[in-house]
C-alpha cells in the first residue's frame, strides 16, 4: 500500500479553537484500494461546537519512508 489516509490523520478545529468530534455517517468503511481504483461511499463527519466563521483543518500523513507530510487549510463555514 503506497498511501493510506484515515480520519485520524485529520484534526478539525472550529473558529473558537475547539477540536471537532468525529462520527461516521455511513456503514461503508474505507478499504485498501489499488492505484487507479476508487473506494466509493465512505464519509467522515465532524461535529463543531462553534459552527460559524473559519475552521482549520490540519492534515498529517507519513510516507513509506516515514517522512512526515503536513498541510493546514483554513476554510470559511457559512
mmCIF file of the N, C-alpha and C atoms, coordinates in Angstrom:
data_MODEL
# 
_entry.id   MODEL 
# 
loop_
_atom_site.group_PDB 
_atom_site.id 
_atom_site.type_symbol 
_atom_site.label_atom_id 
_atom_site.label_alt_id 
_atom_site.label_comp_id 
_atom_site.label_asym_id 
_atom_site.label_entity_id 
_atom_site.label_seq_id 
_atom_site.pdbx_PDB_ins_code 
_atom_site.Cartn_x 
_atom_site.Cartn_y 
_atom_site.Cartn_z 
_atom_site.occupancy 
_atom_site.B_iso_or_equiv 
_atom_site.pdbx_formal_charge 
_atom_site.auth_seq_id 
_atom_site.auth_comp_id 
_atom_site.auth_asym_id 
_atom_site.auth_atom_id 
_atom_site.pdbx_PDB_model_num 
ATOM 1   N N  . UNK A 1 1  ? 0.855   -1.156 0.000   1.00 0.00 ? 1  UNK A N  1 
ATOM 2   C CA . UNK A 1 1  ? 0.000   0.000  0.000   1.00 0.00 ? 1  UNK A CA 1 
ATOM 3   C C  . UNK A 1 1  ? 0.910   1.232  0.000   1.00 0.00 ? 1  UNK A C  1 
ATOM 4   N N  . UNK A 1 2  ? 0.762   2.100  -0.995  1.00 0.00 ? 2  UNK A N  1 
ATOM 5   C CA . UNK A 1 2  ? 1.621   3.271  -1.111  1.00 0.00 ? 2  UNK A CA 1 
ATOM 6   C C  . UNK A 1 2  ? 1.174   4.435  -0.238  1.00 0.00 ? 2  UNK A C  1 
ATOM 7   N N  . UNK A 1 3  ? -0.113  4.590  -0.029  1.00 0.00 ? 3  UNK A N  1 
ATOM 8   C CA . UNK A 1 3  ? -0.630  5.724  0.738   1.00 0.00 ? 3  UNK A CA 1 
ATOM 9   C C  . UNK A 1 3  ? -1.904  5.301  1.448   1.00 0.00 ? 3  UNK A C  1 
ATOM 10  N N  . UNK A 1 4  ? -1.973  5.607  2.723   1.00 0.00 ? 4  UNK A N  1 
ATOM 11  C CA . UNK A 1 4  ? -3.183  5.317  3.491   1.00 0.00 ? 4  UNK A CA 1 
ATOM 12  C C  . UNK A 1 4  ? -3.574  6.580  4.236   1.00 0.00 ? 4  UNK A C  1 
ATOM 13  N N  . UNK A 1 5  ? -4.783  7.046  4.024   1.00 0.00 ? 5  UNK A N  1 
ATOM 14  C CA . UNK A 1 5  ? -5.290  8.242  4.692   1.00 0.00 ? 5  UNK A CA 1 
ATOM 15  C C  . UNK A 1 5  ? -6.504  7.832  5.514   1.00 0.00 ? 5  UNK A C  1 
ATOM 16  N N  . UNK A 1 6  ? -6.484  8.170  6.794   1.00 0.00 ? 6  UNK A N  1 
ATOM 17  C CA . UNK A 1 6  ? -7.629  7.853  7.646   1.00 0.00 ? 6  UNK A CA 1 
ATOM 18  C C  . UNK A 1 6  ? -8.080  9.101  8.383   1.00 0.00 ? 6  UNK A C  1 
ATOM 19  N N  . UNK A 1 7  ? -9.214  9.002  9.045   1.00 0.00 ? 7  UNK A N  1 
ATOM 20  C CA . UNK A 1 7  ? -9.745  10.159 9.777   1.00 0.00 ? 7  UNK A CA 1 
ATOM 21  C C  . UNK A 1 7  ? -8.810  10.575 10.905  1.00 0.00 ? 7  UNK A C  1 
ATOM 22  N N  . UNK A 1 8  ? -7.980  9.663  11.394  1.00 0.00 ? 8  UNK A N  1 
ATOM 23  C CA . UNK A 1 8  ? -7.042  10.015 12.462  1.00 0.00 ? 8  UNK A CA 1 
ATOM 24  C C  . UNK A 1 8  ? -5.917  10.928 11.962  1.00 0.00 ? 8  UNK A C  1 
ATOM 25  N N  . UNK A 1 9  ? -5.772  11.069 10.637  1.00 0.00 ? 9  UNK A N  1 
ATOM 26  C CA . UNK A 1 9  ? -4.766  11.963 10.057  1.00 0.00 ? 9  UNK A CA 1 
ATOM 27  C C  . UNK A 1 9  ? -5.237  13.413 10.021  1.00 0.00 ? 9  UNK A C  1 
ATOM 28  N N  . UNK A 1 10 ? -6.495  13.661 10.343  1.00 0.00 ? 10 UNK A N  1 
ATOM 29  C CA . UNK A 1 10 ? -7.086  14.991 10.264  1.00 0.00 ? 10 UNK A CA 1 
ATOM 30  C C  . UNK A 1 10 ? -7.434  15.526 11.646  1.00 0.00 ? 10 UNK A C  1 
ATOM 31  N N  . UNK A 1 11 ? -7.142  16.789 11.878  1.00 0.00 ? 11 UNK A N  1 
ATOM 32  C CA . UNK A 1 11 ? -7.603  17.499 13.070  1.00 0.00 ? 11 UNK A CA 1 
ATOM 33  C C  . UNK A 1 11 ? -8.418  18.683 12.565  1.00 0.00 ? 11 UNK A C  1 
ATOM 34  N N  . UNK A 1 12 ? -9.648  18.785 13.031  1.00 0.00 ? 12 UNK A N  1 
ATOM 35  C CA . UNK A 1 12 ? -10.527 19.884 12.625  1.00 0.00 ? 12 UNK A CA 1 
ATOM 36  C C  . UNK A 1 12 ? -10.787 20.736 13.856  1.00 0.00 ? 12 UNK A C  1 
ATOM 37  N N  . UNK A 1 13 ? -10.532 22.038 13.714  1.00 0.00 ? 13 UNK A N  1 
ATOM 38  C CA . UNK A 1 13 ? -10.620 22.973 14.830  1.00 0.00 ? 13 UNK A CA 1 
ATOM 39  C C  . UNK A 1 13 ? -11.591 24.086 14.449  1.00 0.00 ? 13 UNK A C  1 
ATOM 40  N N  . UNK A 1 14 ? -12.574 24.352 15.319  1.00 0.00 ? 14 UNK A N  1 
ATOM 41  C CA . UNK A 1 14 ? -13.573 25.364 14.973  1.00 0.00 ? 14 UNK A CA 1 
ATOM 42  C C  . UNK A 1 14 ? -13.043 26.779 15.196  1.00 0.00 ? 14 UNK A C  1 
ATOM 43  N N  . UNK A 1 15 ? -13.875 27.773 14.918  1.00 0.00 ? 15 UNK A N  1 
ATOM 44  C CA . UNK A 1 15 ? -13.461 29.177 14.952  1.00 0.00 ? 15 UNK A CA 1 
ATOM 45  C C  . UNK A 1 15 ? -13.054 29.658 16.343  1.00 0.00 ? 15 UNK A C  1 
ATOM 46  N N  . UNK A 1 16 ? -13.466 28.947 17.406  1.00 0.00 ? 16 UNK A N  1 
ATOM 47  C CA . UNK A 1 16 ? -13.103 29.320 18.771  1.00 0.00 ? 16 UNK A CA 1 
ATOM 48  C C  . UNK A 1 16 ? -11.936 28.491 19.297  1.00 0.00 ? 16 UNK A C  1 
ATOM 49  N N  . UNK A 1 17 ? -11.322 27.677 18.425  1.00 0.00 ? 17 UNK A N  1 
ATOM 50  C CA . UNK A 1 17 ? -10.181 26.864 18.829  1.00 0.00 ? 17 UNK A CA 1 
ATOM 51  C C  . UNK A 1 17 ? -10.537 25.541 19.468  1.00 0.00 ? 17 UNK A C  1 
ATOM 52  N N  . UNK A 1 18 ? -11.788 25.094 19.329  1.00 0.00 ? 18 UNK A N  1 
ATOM 53  C CA . UNK A 1 18 ? -12.253 23.832 19.918  1.00 0.00 ? 18 UNK A CA 1 
ATOM 54  C C  . UNK A 1 18 ? -12.140 22.713 18.884  1.00 0.00 ? 18 UNK A C  1 
ATOM 55  N N  . UNK A 1 19 ? -11.536 21.586 19.294  1.00 0.00 ? 19 UNK A N  1 
ATOM 56  C CA . UNK A 1 19 ? -11.416 20.431 18.406  1.00 0.00 ? 19 UNK A CA 1 
ATOM 57  C C  . UNK A 1 19 ? -12.800 19.859 18.095  1.00 0.00 ? 19 UNK A C  1 
ATOM 58  N N  . UNK A 1 20 ? -13.034 19.523 16.838  1.00 0.00 ? 20 UNK A N  1 
ATOM 59  C CA . UNK A 1 20 ? -14.308 18.932 16.418  1.00 0.00 ? 20 UNK A CA 1 
ATOM 60  C C  . UNK A 1 20 ? -14.313 17.446 16.735  1.00 0.00 ? 20 UNK A C  1 
ATOM 61  N N  . UNK A 1 21 ? -15.487 16.925 17.029  1.00 0.00 ? 21 UNK A N  1 
ATOM 62  C CA . UNK A 1 21 ? -15.674 15.489 17.240  1.00 0.00 ? 21 UNK A CA 1 
ATOM 63  C C  . UNK A 1 21 ? -15.956 14.828 15.898  1.00 0.00 ? 21 UNK A C  1 
ATOM 64  N N  . UNK A 1 22 ? -15.548 13.561 15.770  1.00 0.00 ? 22 UNK A N  1 
ATOM 65  C CA . UNK A 1 22 ? -15.823 12.826 14.534  1.00 0.00 ? 22 UNK A CA 1 
ATOM 66  C C  . UNK A 1 22 ? -16.911 11.790 14.780  1.00 0.00 ? 22 UNK A C  1 
ATOM 67  N N  . UNK A 1 23 ? -17.639 11.495 13.721  1.00 0.00 ? 23 UNK A N  1 
ATOM 68  C CA . UNK A 1 23 ? -18.594 10.400 13.759  1.00 0.00 ? 23 UNK A CA 1 
ATOM 69  C C  . UNK A 1 23 ? -18.837 9.921  12.341  1.00 0.00 ? 23 UNK A C  1 
ATOM 70  N N  . UNK A 1 24 ? -19.185 8.665  12.221  1.00 0.00 ? 24 UNK A N  1 
ATOM 71  C CA . UNK A 1 24 ? -19.419 8.068  10.912  1.00 0.00 ? 24 UNK A CA 1 
ATOM 72  C C  . UNK A 1 24 ? -20.832 8.385  10.446  1.00 0.00 ? 24 UNK A C  1 
ATOM 73  N N  . UNK A 1 25 ? -20.976 8.634  9.149   1.00 0.00 ? 25 UNK A N  1 
ATOM 74  C CA . UNK A 1 25 ? -22.298 8.912  8.598   1.00 0.00 ? 25 UNK A CA 1 
ATOM 75  C C  . UNK A 1 25 ? -22.714 7.840  7.593   1.00 0.00 ? 25 UNK A C  1 
ATOM 76  N N  . UNK A 1 26 ? -21.973 6.765  7.549   1.00 0.00 ? 26 UNK A N  1 
ATOM 77  C CA . UNK A 1 26 ? -22.261 5.699  6.598   1.00 0.00 ? 26 UNK A CA 1 
ATOM 78  C C  . UNK A 1 26 ? -21.864 4.359  7.194   1.00 0.00 ? 26 UNK A C  1 
ATOM 79  N N  . UNK A 1 27 ? -22.389 3.297  6.626   1.00 0.00 ? 27 UNK A N  1 
ATOM 80  C CA . UNK A 1 27 ? -21.981 1.961  7.061   1.00 0.00 ? 27 UNK A CA 1 
ATOM 81  C C  . UNK A 1 27 ? -20.873 1.407  6.163   1.00 0.00 ? 27 UNK A C  1 
ATOM 82  N N  . UNK A 1 28 ? -20.474 2.190  5.168   1.00 0.00 ? 28 UNK A N  1 
ATOM 83  C CA . UNK A 1 28 ? -19.375 1.792  4.288   1.00 0.00 ? 28 UNK A CA 1 
ATOM 84  C C  . UNK A 1 28 ? -18.053 2.172  4.954   1.00 0.00 ? 28 UNK A C  1 
ATOM 85  N N  . UNK A 1 29 ? -17.096 1.271  4.954   1.00 0.00 ? 29 UNK A N  1 
ATOM 86  C CA . UNK A 1 29 ? -15.809 1.540  5.578   1.00 0.00 ? 29 UNK A CA 1 
ATOM 87  C C  . UNK A 1 29 ? -14.722 1.626  4.520   1.00 0.00 ? 29 UNK A C  1 
ATOM 88  N N  . UNK A 1 30 ? -13.689 2.439  4.774   1.00 0.00 ? 30 UNK A N  1 
ATOM 89  C CA . UNK A 1 30 ? -12.589 2.529  3.812   1.00 0.00 ? 30 UNK A CA 1 
ATOM 90  C C  . UNK A 1 30 ? -11.943 1.163  3.604   1.00 0.00 ? 30 UNK A C  1 
ATOM 91  N N  . UNK A 1 31 ? -11.443 0.951  2.425   1.00 0.00 ? 31 UNK A N  1 
ATOM 92  C CA . UNK A 1 31 ? -10.759 -0.304 2.124   1.00 0.00 ? 31 UNK A CA 1 
ATOM 93  C C  . UNK A 1 31 ? -9.518  -0.025 1.306   1.00 0.00 ? 31 UNK A C  1 
ATOM 94  N N  . UNK A 1 32 ? -8.554  -0.917 1.405   1.00 0.00 ? 32 UNK A N  1 
ATOM 95  C CA . UNK A 1 32 ? -7.332  -0.764 0.627   1.00 0.00 ? 32 UNK A CA 1 
ATOM 96  C C  . UNK A 1 32 ? -7.716  -0.770 -0.854  1.00 0.00 ? 32 UNK A C  1 
ATOM 97  N N  . UNK A 1 33 ? -7.259  0.245  -1.570  1.00 0.00 ? 33 UNK A N  1 
ATOM 98  C CA . UNK A 1 33 ? -7.672  0.446  -2.953  1.00 0.00 ? 33 UNK A CA 1 
ATOM 99  C C  . UNK A 1 33 ? -6.447  0.633  -3.831  1.00 0.00 ? 33 UNK A C  1 
ATOM 100 N N  . UNK A 1 34 ? -6.294  -0.161 -4.872  1.00 0.00 ? 34 UNK A N  1 
ATOM 101 C CA . UNK A 1 34 ? -5.122  -0.007 -5.742  1.00 0.00 ? 34 UNK A CA 1 
ATOM 102 C C  . UNK A 1 34 ? -5.159  1.295  -6.538  1.00 0.00 ? 34 UNK A C  1 
ATOM 103 N N  . UNK A 1 35 ? -4.002  1.731  -6.984  1.00 0.00 ? 35 UNK A N  1 
ATOM 104 C CA . UNK A 1 35 ? -3.887  2.945  -7.793  1.00 0.00 ? 35 UNK A CA 1 
ATOM 105 C C  . UNK A 1 35 ? -4.784  2.800  -9.012  1.00 0.00 ? 35 UNK A C  1 
ATOM 106 N N  . UNK A 1 36 ? -5.585  3.834  -9.289  1.00 0.00 ? 36 UNK A N  1 
ATOM 107 C CA . UNK A 1 36 ? -6.496  3.832  -10.428 1.00 0.00 ? 36 UNK A CA 1 
ATOM 108 C C  . UNK A 1 36 ? -7.905  3.388  -10.089 1.00 0.00 ? 36 UNK A C  1 
ATOM 109 N N  . UNK A 1 37 ? -8.099  2.781  -8.904  1.00 0.00 ? 37 UNK A N  1 
ATOM 110 C CA . UNK A 1 37 ? -9.428  2.337  -8.483  1.00 0.00 ? 37 UNK A CA 1 
ATOM 111 C C  . UNK A 1 37 ? -10.018 3.372  -7.529  1.00 0.00 ? 37 UNK A C  1 
ATOM 112 N N  . UNK A 1 38 ? -11.285 3.186  -7.159  1.00 0.00 ? 38 UNK A N  1 
ATOM 113 C CA . UNK A 1 38 ? -11.971 4.117  -6.267  1.00 0.00 ? 38 UNK A CA 1 
ATOM 114 C C  . UNK A 1 38 ? -12.634 3.353  -5.133  1.00 0.00 ? 38 UNK A C  1 
ATOM 115 N N  . UNK A 1 39 ? -12.635 3.972  -3.969  1.00 0.00 ? 39 UNK A N  1 
ATOM 116 C CA . UNK A 1 39 ? -13.385 3.475  -2.823  1.00 0.00 ? 39 UNK A CA 1 
ATOM 117 C C  . UNK A 1 39 ? -14.537 4.461  -2.644  1.00 0.00 ? 39 UNK A C  1 
ATOM 118 N N  . UNK A 1 40 ? -15.746 4.040  -2.970  1.00 0.00 ? 40 UNK A N  1 
ATOM 119 C CA . UNK A 1 40 ? -16.899 4.947  -3.005  1.00 0.00 ? 40 UNK A CA 1 
ATOM 120 C C  . UNK A 1 40 ? -17.824 4.668  -1.824  1.00 0.00 ? 40 UNK A C  1 
ATOM 121 N N  . UNK A 1 41 ? -18.378 5.738  -1.269  1.00 0.00 ? 41 UNK A N  1 
ATOM 122 C CA . UNK A 1 41 ? -19.394 5.590  -0.236  1.00 0.00 ? 41 UNK A CA 1 
ATOM 123 C C  . UNK A 1 41 ? -18.899 5.845  1.167   1.00 0.00 ? 41 UNK A C  1 
ATOM 124 N N  . UNK A 1 42 ? -17.603 5.967  1.377   1.00 0.00 ? 42 UNK A N  1 
ATOM 125 C CA . UNK A 1 42 ? -17.108 6.239  2.719   1.00 0.00 ? 42 UNK A CA 1 
ATOM 126 C C  . UNK A 1 42 ? -17.145 7.736  2.983   1.00 0.00 ? 42 UNK A C  1 
ATOM 127 N N  . UNK A 1 43 ? -17.515 8.099  4.207   1.00 0.00 ? 43 UNK A N  1 
ATOM 128 C CA . UNK A 1 43 ? -17.610 9.507  4.592   1.00 0.00 ? 43 UNK A CA 1 
ATOM 129 C C  . UNK A 1 43 ? -17.196 9.646  6.043   1.00 0.00 ? 43 UNK A C  1 
ATOM 130 N N  . UNK A 1 44 ? -16.777 10.838 6.400   1.00 0.00 ? 44 UNK A N  1 
ATOM 131 C CA . UNK A 1 44 ? -16.475 11.163 7.790   1.00 0.00 ? 44 UNK A CA 1 
ATOM 132 C C  . UNK A 1 44 ? -17.124 12.496 8.098   1.00 0.00 ? 44 UNK A C  1 
ATOM 133 N N  . UNK A 1 45 ? -17.805 12.599 9.222   1.00 0.00 ? 45 UNK A N  1 
ATOM 134 C CA . UNK A 1 45 ? -18.462 13.844 9.617   1.00 0.00 ? 45 UNK A CA 1 
ATOM 135 C C  . UNK A 1 45 ? -17.759 14.420 10.841  1.00 0.00 ? 45 UNK A C  1 
ATOM 136 N N  . UNK A 1 46 ? -17.795 15.742 10.953  1.00 0.00 ? 46 UNK A N  1 
ATOM 137 C CA . UNK A 1 46 ? -17.205 16.447 12.083  1.00 0.00 ? 46 UNK A CA 1 
ATOM 138 C C  . UNK A 1 46 ? -18.268 17.310 12.731  1.00 0.00 ? 46 UNK A C  1 
ATOM 139 N N  . UNK A 1 47 ? -18.414 17.178 14.035  1.00 0.00 ? 47 UNK A N  1 
ATOM 140 C CA . UNK A 1 47 ? -19.366 17.983 14.788  1.00 0.00 ? 47 UNK A CA 1 
ATOM 141 C C  . UNK A 1 47 ? -18.660 19.179 15.399  1.00 0.00 ? 47 UNK A C  1 
ATOM 142 N N  . UNK A 1 48 ? -19.081 20.378 15.017  1.00 0.00 ? 48 UNK A N  1 
ATOM 143 C CA . UNK A 1 48 ? -18.477 21.606 15.517  1.00 0.00 ? 48 UNK A CA 1 
ATOM 144 C C  . UNK A 1 48 ? -19.293 22.171 16.678  1.00 0.00 ? 48 UNK A C  1 
ATOM 145 N N  . UNK A 1 49 ? -18.616 22.591 17.730  1.00 0.00 ? 49 UNK A N  1 
ATOM 146 C CA . UNK A 1 49 ? -19.287 23.266 18.841  1.00 0.00 ? 49 UNK A CA 1 
ATOM 147 C C  . UNK A 1 49 ? -19.654 24.692 18.424  1.00 0.00 ? 49 UNK A C  1 
ATOM 148 N N  . UNK A 1 50 ? -18.742 25.361 17.698  1.00 0.00 ? 50 UNK A N  1 
ATOM 149 C CA . UNK A 1 50 ? -18.939 26.730 17.218  1.00 0.00 ? 50 UNK A CA 1 
ATOM 150 C C  . UNK A 1 50 ? -18.918 26.693 15.690  1.00 0.00 ? 50 UNK A C  1 
ATOM 151 N N  . UNK A 1 51 ? -20.077 26.510 15.031  1.00 0.00 ? 51 UNK A N  1 
ATOM 152 C CA . UNK A 1 51 ? -20.105 26.234 13.595  1.00 0.00 ? 51 UNK A CA 1 
ATOM 153 C C  . UNK A 1 51 ? -19.863 27.404 12.649  1.00 0.00 ? 51 UNK A C  1 
ATOM 154 N N  . UNK A 1 52 ? -19.809 28.638 13.118  1.00 0.00 ? 52 UNK A N  1 
ATOM 155 C CA . UNK A 1 52 ? -19.627 29.770 12.206  1.00 0.00 ? 52 UNK A CA 1 
ATOM 156 C C  . UNK A 1 52 ? -18.167 30.141 12.037  1.00 0.00 ? 52 UNK A C  1 
ATOM 157 N N  . UNK A 1 53 ? -17.904 31.060 11.134  1.00 0.00 ? 53 UNK A N  1 
ATOM 158 C CA . UNK A 1 53 ? -16.550 31.591 10.947  1.00 0.00 ? 53 UNK A CA 1 
ATOM 159 C C  . UNK A 1 53 ? -15.670 30.723 10.077  1.00 0.00 ? 53 UNK A C  1 
ATOM 160 N N  . UNK A 1 54 ? -14.453 30.515 10.528  1.00 0.00 ? 54 UNK A N  1 
ATOM 161 C CA . UNK A 1 54 ? -13.455 29.759 9.762   1.00 0.00 ? 54 UNK A CA 1 
ATOM 162 C C  . UNK A 1 54 ? -13.035 28.540 10.574  1.00 0.00 ? 54 UNK A C  1 
ATOM 163 N N  . UNK A 1 55 ? -12.983 27.377 9.942   1.00 0.00 ? 55 UNK A N  1 
ATOM 164 C CA . UNK A 1 55 ? -12.427 26.186 10.594  1.00 0.00 ? 55 UNK A CA 1 
ATOM 165 C C  . UNK A 1 55 ? -11.020 25.963 10.063  1.00 0.00 ? 55 UNK A C  1 
ATOM 166 N N  . UNK A 1 56 ? -10.208 25.323 10.873  1.00 0.00 ? 56 UNK A N  1 
ATOM 167 C CA . UNK A 1 56 ? -8.850  24.961 10.480  1.00 0.00 ? 56 UNK A CA 1 
ATOM 168 C C  . UNK A 1 56 ? -8.786  23.445 10.378  1.00 0.00 ? 56 UNK A C  1 
ATOM 169 N N  . UNK A 1 57 ? -8.278  22.955 9.253   1.00 0.00 ? 57 UNK A N  1 
ATOM 170 C CA . UNK A 1 57 ? -8.101  21.522 9.050   1.00 0.00 ? 57 UNK A CA 1 
ATOM 171 C C  . UNK A 1 57 ? -6.605  21.266 8.938   1.00 0.00 ? 57 UNK A C  1 
ATOM 172 N N  . UNK A 1 58 ? -6.073  20.472 9.869   1.00 0.00 ? 58 UNK A N  1 
ATOM 173 C CA . UNK A 1 58 ? -4.667  20.093 9.844   1.00 0.00 ? 58 UNK A CA 1 
ATOM 174 C C  . UNK A 1 58 ? -4.581  18.637 9.406   1.00 0.00 ? 58 UNK A C  1 
ATOM 175 N N  . UNK A 1 59 ? -3.727  18.373 8.419   1.00 0.00 ? 59 UNK A N  1 
ATOM 176 C CA . UNK A 1 59 ? -3.544  17.014 7.903   1.00 0.00 ? 59 UNK A CA 1 
ATOM 177 C C  . UNK A 1 59 ? -2.088  16.626 8.116   1.00 0.00 ? 59 UNK A C  1 
ATOM 178 N N  . UNK A 1 60 ? -1.872  15.438 8.669   1.00 0.00 ? 60 UNK A N  1 
ATOM 179 C CA . UNK A 1 60 ? -0.529  14.935 8.908   1.00 0.00 ? 60 UNK A CA 1 
ATOM 180 C C  . UNK A 1 60 ? -0.466  13.476 8.466   1.00 0.00 ? 60 UNK A C  1 
ATOM 181 N N  . UNK A 1 61 ? 0.347   13.204 7.446   1.00 0.00 ? 61 UNK A N  1 
ATOM 182 C CA . UNK A 1 61 ? 0.451   11.861 6.879   1.00 0.00 ? 61 UNK A CA 1 
ATOM 183 C C  . UNK A 1 61 ? 1.929   11.482 6.797   1.00 0.00 ? 61 UNK A C  1 
ATOM 184 N N  . UNK A 1 62 ? 2.230   10.227 7.076   1.00 0.00 ? 62 UNK A N  1 
ATOM 185 C CA . UNK A 1 62 ? 3.590   9.726  6.968   1.00 0.00 ? 62 UNK A CA 1 
ATOM 186 C C  . UNK A 1 62 ? 3.720   8.866  5.714   1.00 0.00 ? 62 UNK A C  1 
ATOM 187 N N  . UNK A 1 63 ? 4.788   9.075  4.956   1.00 0.00 ? 63 UNK A N  1 
ATOM 188 C CA . UNK A 1 63 ? 5.042   8.307  3.737   1.00 0.00 ? 63 UNK A CA 1 
ATOM 189 C C  . UNK A 1 63 ? 5.694   6.966  4.047   1.00 0.00 ? 63 UNK A C  1 
ATOM 190 N N  . UNK A 1 64 ? 5.991   6.213  2.999   1.00 0.00 ? 64 UNK A N  1 
ATOM 191 C CA . UNK A 1 64 ? 6.592   4.882  3.153   1.00 0.00 ? 64 UNK A CA 1 
ATOM 192 C C  . UNK A 1 64 ? 7.918   4.924  3.896   1.00 0.00 ? 64 UNK A C  1 
ATOM 193 N N  . UNK A 1 65 ? 8.695   5.970  3.683   1.00 0.00 ? 65 UNK A N  1 
ATOM 194 C CA . UNK A 1 65 ? 9.971   6.110  4.368   1.00 0.00 ? 65 UNK A CA 1 
ATOM 195 C C  . UNK A 1 65 ? 9.839   6.812  5.703   1.00 0.00 ? 65 UNK A C  1 
ATOM 196 N N  . UNK A 1 66 ? 8.629   6.874  6.236   1.00 0.00 ? 66 UNK A N  1 
ATOM 197 C CA . UNK A 1 66 ? 8.291   7.528  7.497   1.00 0.00 ? 66 UNK A CA 1 
ATOM 198 C C  . UNK A 1 66 ? 8.554   9.028  7.486   1.00 0.00 ? 66 UNK A C  1 
ATOM 199 N N  . UNK A 1 67 ? 8.632   9.620  6.274   1.00 0.00 ? 67 UNK A N  1 
ATOM 200 C CA . UNK A 1 67 ? 8.747   11.072 6.195   1.00 0.00 ? 67 UNK A CA 1 
ATOM 201 C C  . UNK A 1 67 ? 7.362   11.679 6.428   1.00 0.00 ? 67 UNK A C  1 
ATOM 202 N N  . UNK A 1 68 ? 7.351   12.777 7.182   1.00 0.00 ? 68 UNK A N  1 
ATOM 203 C CA . UNK A 1 68 ? 6.105   13.422 7.574   1.00 0.00 ? 68 UNK A CA 1 
ATOM 204 C C  . UNK A 1 68 ? 5.703   14.462 6.535   1.00 0.00 ? 68 UNK A C  1 
ATOM 205 N N  . UNK A 1 69 ? 4.432   14.436 6.137   1.00 0.00 ? 69 UNK A N  1 
ATOM 206 C CA . UNK A 1 69 ? 3.856   15.414 5.216   1.00 0.00 ? 69 UNK A CA 1 
ATOM 207 C C  . UNK A 1 69 ? 2.722   16.112 5.951   1.00 0.00 ? 69 UNK A C  1 
ATOM 208 N N  . UNK A 1 70 ? 2.754   17.449 5.965   1.00 0.00 ? 70 UNK A N  1 
ATOM 209 C CA . UNK A 1 70 ? 1.743   18.216 6.679   1.00 0.00 ? 70 UNK A CA 1 
ATOM 210 C C  . UNK A 1 70 ? 1.123   19.278 5.781   1.00 0.00 ? 70 UNK A C  1 
ATOM 211 N N  . UNK A 1 71 ? -0.139  19.582 6.047   1.00 0.00 ? 71 UNK A N  1 
ATOM 212 C CA . UNK A 1 71 ? -0.822  20.676 5.361   1.00 0.00 ? 71 UNK A CA 1 
ATOM 213 C C  . UNK A 1 71 ? -1.845  21.271 6.326   1.00 0.00 ? 71 UNK A C  1 
ATOM 214 N N  . UNK A 1 72 ? -2.064  22.576 6.214   1.00 0.00 ? 72 UNK A N  1 
ATOM 215 C CA . UNK A 1 72 ? -3.069  23.261 7.022   1.00 0.00 ? 72 UNK A CA 1 
ATOM 216 C C  . UNK A 1 72 ? -3.970  24.049 6.089   1.00 0.00 ? 72 UNK A C  1 
ATOM 217 N N  . UNK A 1 73 ? -5.275  23.898 6.273   1.00 0.00 ? 73 UNK A N  1 
ATOM 218 C CA . UNK A 1 73 ? -6.258  24.601 5.456   1.00 0.00 ? 73 UNK A CA 1 
ATOM 219 C C  . UNK A 1 73 ? -7.157  25.415 6.370   1.00 0.00 ? 73 UNK A C  1 
ATOM 220 N N  . UNK A 1 74 ? -7.444  26.632 6.009   1.00 0.00 ? 74 UNK A N  1 
ATOM 221 C CA . UNK A 1 74 ? -8.420  27.455 6.716   1.00 0.00 ? 74 UNK A CA 1 
ATOM 222 C C  . UNK A 1 74 ? -9.617  27.634 5.777   1.00 0.00 ? 74 UNK A C  1 
ATOM 223 N N  . UNK A 1 75 ? -10.774 27.164 6.236   1.00 0.00 ? 75 UNK A N  1 
ATOM 224 C CA . UNK A 1 75 ? -11.956 27.106 5.380   1.00 0.00 ? 75 UNK A CA 1 
ATOM 225 C C  . UNK A 1 75 ? -13.117 27.868 6.006   1.00 0.00 ? 75 UNK A C  1 
ATOM 226 N N  . UNK A 1 76 ? -13.737 28.784 5.244   1.00 0.00 ? 76 UNK A N  1 
ATOM 227 C CA . UNK A 1 76 ? -14.899 29.506 5.771   1.00 0.00 ? 76 UNK A CA 1 
ATOM 228 C C  . UNK A 1 76 ? -16.111 28.573 5.862   1.00 0.00 ? 76 UNK A C  1 
ATOM 229 N N  . UNK A 1 77 ? -16.846 28.722 6.958   1.00 0.00 ? 77 UNK A N  1 
ATOM 230 C CA . UNK A 1 77 ? -18.074 27.947 7.153   1.00 0.00 ? 77 UNK A CA 1 
ATOM 231 C C  . UNK A 1 77 ? -19.220 28.939 7.195   1.00 0.00 ? 77 UNK A C  1 
ATOM 232 N N  . UNK A 1 78 ? -20.189 28.727 6.291   1.00 0.00 ? 78 UNK A N  1 
ATOM 233 C CA . UNK A 1 78 ? -21.283 29.695 6.187   1.00 0.00 ? 78 UNK A CA 1 
ATOM 234 C C  . UNK A 1 78 ? -22.565 29.277 6.756   1.00 0.00 ? 78 UNK A C  1 
# 
